[in-house]
Amino acid sequence: MAKLKKMILFLAIVAVSIIGSGVLFLNLSPEFGGKATEEQKRVYSVSNNYQDGKFANKGNVTVDMSFRVMLKVLKGAFKSNPNSRPKEAIEVQKIDSLSLVNYHSETRFIWFGHSTFLVQMNDKNILIDPMFGDVPAPNPIFGGQRFSRELPIEVAKLPQIDAVLISHDHYDHLDYGSIQKLKDKVKMFYTPLGVGIHLQAWGVDKDRIVELDWWQETKLDDLVFRSTPSQHFSGRGLSDRDKTLWCSWIVQSETENVFFSGDGGYAPHFKAIGERYGPFDFAMIECGQYNKLWPDVHMFPEETAQAGVDLKSKIIMPIHWGAFKLSQHSWTDPVERLSLKAKELQIELVTPQIGESYVLGTSGVESSAWWKD
């Protein structure tokens, strides 16, 4: 009996320690970001997308988080899929820091995998959804490692950044560690409503943050940044679901028009954006991490192609793949399925290797099919 009591006491101490550590982590870890003040909530209440203290999709489309669905998610997470990750680490093209600093030519895009881009446009450096971390999670134990062992260039060697565009606050798009490394070399941050609160909590000055609602726009010298709709959700912790807005982005110069989808399911907003602001010269569109359990907040590859048609884009590029495993499909499934559908719909597709520069208006970077090597 004495041994049983000691065992129960030991287990109770372990349980309390685990719970206590979890509570401390959730409340003290900076990765979870900031929280809106009552004054900020009053500002957000003016938005048509803000209802009952939360942001909402058009038509109130939500993610089904029922117990039944969660069981299926957990079952899928433990299901073995040998092709969900590359068998070997992905090779990336390395970038010379001086080549970035000295670049003064046509608009070009450098993909870092997943949804992260460096865009060099009109002699400005623009980072989109800068996630340079190894794991898309608040702690390494909660996520899988990046598919590549290294980035095309170290964050410290990036040039001065004129603008950072953030689509929403999920860990695979807004990374605490990346912001800490970047914040002192970035002039301005542009986010959907509420996301600036995280940046402020991480030491970014308020006067360097611009928050926009859907269909709002702002200028940076000769460039226009437009926040446009997406169909997704937000949240970094257990109690902040949909407390910040999500969006897609348009970057427009006097001669070029570029679209970035952020995350989101296929919906009529693509056609609305295309009719209002298209045609686009280039569109970076989500194509990865899809699942039949969440069809409304992530697109299947065939829908990615159709979104490109809706946007009236001359060229499309698949994003949200090639770096992390966040669903159960094989890691090459997104680009292979999209390639077939793009040919069927007769829309031009480019698929540069991670680190490879794509100069706007050129073609041919899909021919290598680097993911098959």
RAMO-V910982 format. One record per residue. N is the residue number from 0. RES is the residue in three letters. PSI is psi in whole degrees, 0 to 359 (* if undefined). Layout:
# RAMO-V910982
n=(N:N)
res=(RES:RES)
psi=(PSI:PSI)
This chain:
# RAMO-V910982
n=(0:1:2:3:4:5:6:7:8:9:10:11:12:13:14:15:16:17:18:19:20:21:22:23:24:25:26:27:28:29:30:31:32:33:34:35:36:37:38:39:40:41:42:43:44:45:46:47:48:49:50:51:52:53:54:55:56:57:58:59:60:61:62:63:64:65:66:67:68:69:70:71:72:73:74:75:76:77:78:79:80:81:82:83:84:85:86:87:88:89:90:91:92:93:94:95:96:97:98:99:100:101:102:103:104:105:106:107:108:109:110:111:112:113:114:115:116:117:118:119:120:121:122:123:124:125:126:127:128:129:130:131:132:133:134:135:136:137:138:139:140:141:142:143:144:145:146:147:148:149:150:151:152:153:154:155:156:157:158:159:160:161:162:163:164:165:166:167:168:169:170:171:172:173:174:175:176:177:178:179:180:181:182:183:184:185:186:187:188:189:190:191:192:193:194:195:196:197:198:199:200:201:202:203:204:205:206:207:208:209:210:211:212:213:214:215:216:217:218:219:220:221:222:223:224:225:226:227:228:229:230:231:232:233:234:235:236:237:238:239:240:241:242:243:244:245:246:247:248:249:250:251:252:253:254:255:256:257:258:259:260:261:262:263:264:265:266:267:268:269:270:271:272:273:274:275:276:277:278:279:280:281:282:283:284:285:286:287:288:289:290:291:292:293:294:295:296:297:298:299:300:301:302:303:304:305:306:307:308:309:310:311:312:313:314:315:316:317:318:319:320:321:322:323:324:325:326:327:328:329:330:331:332:333:334:335:336:337:338:339:340:341:342:343:344:345:346:347:348:349:350:351:352:353:354:355:356:357:358:359:360:361:362:363:364:365:366:367:368:369:370:371:372)
res=(MET:ALA:LYS:LEU:LYS:LYS:MET:ILE:LEU:PHE:LEU:ALA:ILE:VAL:ALA:VAL:SER:ILE:ILE:GLY:SER:GLY:VAL:LEU:PHE:LEU:ASN:LEU:SER:PRO:GLU:PHE:GLY:GLY:LYS:ALA:THR:GLU:GLU:GLN:LYS:ARG:VAL:TYR:SER:VAL:SER:ASN:ASN:TYR:GLN:ASP:GLY:LYS:PHE:ALA:ASN:LYS:GLY:ASN:VAL:THR:VAL:ASP:MET:SER:PHE:ARG:VAL:MET:LEU:LYS:VAL:LEU:LYS:GLY:ALA:PHE:LYS:SER:ASN:PRO:ASN:SER:ARG:PRO:LYS:GLU:ALA:ILE:GLU:VAL:GLN:LYS:ILE:ASP:SER:LEU:SER:LEU:VAL:ASN:TYR:HIS:SER:GLU:THR:ARG:PHE:ILE:TRP:PHE:GLY:HIS:SER:THR:PHE:LEU:VAL:GLN:MET:ASN:ASP:LYS:ASN:ILE:LEU:ILE:ASP:PRO:MET:PHE:GLY:ASP:VAL:PRO:ALA:PRO:ASN:PRO:ILE:PHE:GLY:GLY:GLN:ARG:PHE:SER:ARG:GLU:LEU:PRO:ILE:GLU:VAL:ALA:LYS:LEU:PRO:GLN:ILE:ASP:ALA:VAL:LEU:ILE:SER:HIS:ASP:HIS:TYR:ASP:HIS:LEU:ASP:TYR:GLY:SER:ILE:GLN:LYS:LEU:LYS:ASP:LYS:VAL:LYS:MET:PHE:TYR:THR:PRO:LEU:GLY:VAL:GLY:ILE:HIS:LEU:GLN:ALA:TRP:GLY:VAL:ASP:LYS:ASP:ARG:ILE:VAL:GLU:LEU:ASP:TRP:TRP:GLN:GLU:THR:LYS:LEU:ASP:ASP:LEU:VAL:PHE:ARG:SER:THR:PRO:SER:GLN:HIS:PHE:SER:GLY:ARG:GLY:LEU:SER:ASP:ARG:ASP:LYS:THR:LEU:TRP:CYS:SER:TRP:ILE:VAL:GLN:SER:GLU:THR:GLU:ASN:VAL:PHE:PHE:SER:GLY:ASP:GLY:GLY:TYR:ALA:PRO:HIS:PHE:LYS:ALA:ILE:GLY:GLU:ARG:TYR:GLY:PRO:PHE:ASP:PHE:ALA:MET:ILE:GLU:CYS:GLY:GLN:TYR:ASN:LYS:LEU:TRP:PRO:ASP:VAL:HIS:MET:PHE:PRO:GLU:GLU:THR:ALA:GLN:ALA:GLY:VAL:ASP:LEU:LYS:SER:LYS:ILE:ILE:MET:PRO:ILE:HIS:TRP:GLY:ALA:PHE:LYS:LEU:SER:GLN:HIS:SER:TRP:THR:ASP:PRO:VAL:GLU:ARG:LEU:SER:LEU:LYS:ALA:LYS:GLU:LEU:GLN:ILE:GLU:LEU:VAL:THR:PRO:GLN:ILE:GLY:GLU:SER:TYR:VAL:LEU:GLY:THR:SER:GLY:VAL:GLU:SER:SER:ALA:TRP:TRP:LYS:ASP)
psi=(320:319:321:318:319:320:316:317:318:314:323:319:318:316:314:320:317:313:316:318:320:317:315:318:314:329:336:340:128:341:335:348:200:178:144:141:169:324:317:322:324:324:316:332:342:336:141:345:4:119:126:43:7:158:152:152:161:132:8:34:130:172:131:110:31:163:321:315:319:324:320:322:314:320:317:326:328:356:134:127:98:342:8:344:152:148:330:161:138:135:137:154:128:149:132:131:324:328:332:315:321:10:124:62:208:158:132:157:134:118:134:14:157:241:15:130:148:120:125:110:127:45:27:147:121:125:136:129:64:91:100:4:169:332:130:67:163:345:143:335:347:2:165:154:155:148:334:153:339:166:162:331:147:145:321:337:1:151:176:137:125:324:142:127:131:132:328:178:14:154:333:4:331:106:124:311:321:318:321:322:333:329:330:353:11:131:311:145:137:126:162:167:132:331:334:338:321:315:319:319:336:11:10:130:140:325:358:14:130:121:135:146:169:139:5:158:161:165:147:98:247:11:145:130:123:130:123:165:157:167:93:213:178:174:142:344:200:344:13:28:124:25:351:156:162:157:170:172:146:133:121:132:188:337:350:150:116:142:141:123:338:210:155:157:167:132:173:348:333:316:322:319:318:318:327:323:355:178:161:146:331:136:124:113:135:134:76:158:29:161:146:344:340:59:342:347:357:140:148:155:323:326:327:315:316:324:322:322:315:323:348:43:136:322:141:156:130:136:180:30:173:3:322:155:108:5:188:355:161:154:339:353:317:310:327:316:321:321:317:315:324:321:319:321:358:48:136:135:137:141:70:154:155:125:346:138:134:117:127:130:349:169:177:352:356:346:336:333:55:334:348:351:*)
